[in-house]
Amino acid sequence: MAKPKHQARRALHSVTAADDRLARLTVAIEQVRNGERQSLRTRKLLAAGLPKMAQKVIEEAAEVAIDAVRGDKASVVTESVDLLYNLLILWSEVGVDPDMVWAEMDRRERLLGMAEKLPKGRPAQT
């Protein structure tokens, strides 16, 4: 299903804002990790360890998918925020900076014309 042109333009304009939001959240997570900021939920998740962090990513991804199938747009939005939060927690735990992910997206865009999933069996070229 093709998106109307105005949605595509709006998406391009929000790229910087999205990067900024994710960057701010990344900094906030690191501040909690370093004891510079208080967040009981984040501190608890950081203390729970990698398996729990991975479980939360899976749970939130499933909730987004289920809400999408149900056609519940508002829940897709709220659960997507939860998914991004948990994904950033996981990234921070394994030492992945969002800029590393953006660099891979840029590489795929150069290679494939857009930052889509790499075809199976295709070597990772630069």
N, C-alpha and C positions, 0 to 999 in steps of 0.2 A: 504494500500500500504506500503510494507516494505521498510525501508531505507537501502541503501547500508551500509555495515559495516564501511567503512571509514567515513561516515557521523556520525554514532553513536560514533565512537572514537573521532572525532573532537568535537562533542557536549560535551562529558565528559571533554575534555581538556579546553573547553571554560567556564565551570561552574564557576571557580574561577574568571575569567575575568569578567563574567556577574555580579557576586555578587559584585565585586569591582566597576563596573560601576554604579550599582544601589545604592551602599553605597555612592559613591561620589555624585550622584545626590540627594540622601536623605540629605546629609550634606549641599549641595548647597541650597536646598529648605529651610532648617532650617536657614541658614545664611541670606537668603532673608527675611524670616519671622521675624528674630531678627534685621534686619537693618544692618547686617554686610556685605552684598553683594548687589549689584545692579542688578536688572532684572525687567524691566518694565512689561513684560508679566507675570512673576511669581507673582510679587507684586499685579498686577491687579486681577489675578485669586484667590489669597489668600484673597483679600479684597471682592471678589464677594460672598463668602460664600459657604457652603456645597451643596446647591441645584445646583448651577452653576458648581461646581466641579464634581458632579455626572453626570450632563448633558454632560459635556465634555468627561467623561469616556465612556458613552453610545455612543456618536457621533463617537469617535475614534474607538471603538470596531466595530461599524457598518461599518465604512470605511475600516477597515482591512478585514472584512468578504466580503464586496462587491468586493474589489480589488482581493481577493483570488479567488472568483467565476469567475471573469473576466480573471483570469490568469495573472494578472499584478504583477509579482514578485517584481519589484523595488518599486512599490507603497505599496505593503504589508510590505516591509522593512521600508520605511519611515513612514508609518502610524503606524506601530508597535512601533516605537520610540516615536511617539506622544502619543500613548496609554499608554506606560509605564510611560512617564512623567506625564500624567494626573492622572494615577493610584497612583503614588507616592505622588502627591499633595493631592489627596483624603485621602490616608493613613495617611499622616502627619496631616491632619485636624482632623481625628478621633482618633489619637494617636496610630496608628498601625505602628510598626517598621518592616522593612523587615525581621529582624531576627525572628519575631513572625510567619510570613508567612512561612519562611524556616523551622521552627520547626514543623509547621503543615504538611508541605510536608514530612519531615522526619518521622513523626508519621504515615502518610498514607502509606509511603513506607514500614515501618515495618509491618503495618497491612495488606496491600494488595499486597505487592511485588513491587509496584511502586506508585508514587505520583499521582494517578488518582482521578477522582471524586468519592466520596463515593456513594455507592448504596443507592437508596431511601429506607427509613425505617430502615436502619442499624444504630444501636446506635453508637455514637461516643465513641469508646473504645481507651484506651491508650496502 
